[in-house]
Amino acid sequence: MKPSCRSSAVGFAREDAQVVAETAGDLDVYRSVRAEVLLLGGTRSPAHLRSALTALERVLPRARRVALKGLDHSATSNALT
């Protein structure tokens, strides 16, 4: 049985939450990332998510940040068709 988009999203959210919990308060672990990283966030995203991107931007040596004007954390759901 093929997983639905919703069940996949729930699985990803759990994995994201686990990574966040494992690295809580220890963003220095990301300083060793040498790959180019694109940080995407919406200008209408919750403050805690914007703050998280700011913190990551400070520690990731090759990060570039793009703010998607007028979009929130669910940007794919509020994009114009």
Sequence and secondary structure as in RCSB ss.txt:
>XXXX:A:sequence
MKPSCRSSAVGFAREDAQVVAETAGDLDVYRSVRAEVLLLGGTRSPAHLRSALTALERVLPRARRVALKGLDHSA
TSNALT
>XXXX:A:secstr
    HHHHHHHHHHHHHHHHHHHTT GGGGGG  S EEEEEETTS HHHHHHHHHHHHH TTEEEEEETT  TTT
TTSS  
